[in-house]
Amino acid sequence: MVLHMPPDERKEIVRIAGSSSRRLPSRNRKLSDEDLELMKKMRLNGATIQEIAEYFGVNVKTVSDHLRAMGLRQRTRLIRCPEIPREALERLCWQGLTDEEIAKLFNTSEYCIARNRQKYNINKREIAATRIREKTYKNVETIANILSKYCYTTSTEISKMYGIHVTRNLLEIIEQSINGVKWFRLKYTSTSKYTVFSPRLANMVVIYLEGCEDKVLRFLKDLIVDNSVPKSSLVALLEMNNVPKNLIDKARLFSY
């Protein structure tokens, strides 16, 4: 019943019915036009008269009278709410389907899906959080494999090739999970005197392993827009971008 649902579940069911969540009203309160419209939507979406009465804090007869006045008699055809097997419902939730998408598969309402999830204690927020964690660590594993093979990579490359969006959170997990990993972001591409890299590279993240500094510097050298850019400007730009010190020291000794 709606009355006994956890707050998050109750809020979701009311959202499905078309209204914002609120506290349960006092018993036998006067119902507004908005309340009556919500009552009608809840009924058409499969809520029982008892559930509606408990949500609004009124008795069953009051609900029946109002529904009858709105043309919803006992024989009004309601959306059928089947009992969905727990395994099937849980599998669909883990696949990332919304209540609306699941409802279409079973020819029922979102409200019915929410009721079934509540009955089985299937928490979509917990499932979503777990799926995000699993996806994050899968992305970390992918990046680790790239680094072990090529020594470095960039946010542009892994986004284009693997569909992985590099976020600050992902970078922090990478630092915790991969030994010897370093990274920096090219926030700036120019010094006061020279345009060192193309502006389109702004905010590109370079991820690499310790010991791979020479490969990273050769990669950066190939990105320099003009060979006349002096080494000192490259070093200055790396310092502006807070590049790891070991890479900056290597850049000072690096021969073009």
Beta strands, then each sheet from edge to edge (+ up, - down):
strand 1: 152-154
strand 2: 181-186
strand 3: 204-209
sheet 1: 1+ 3- 2+
end
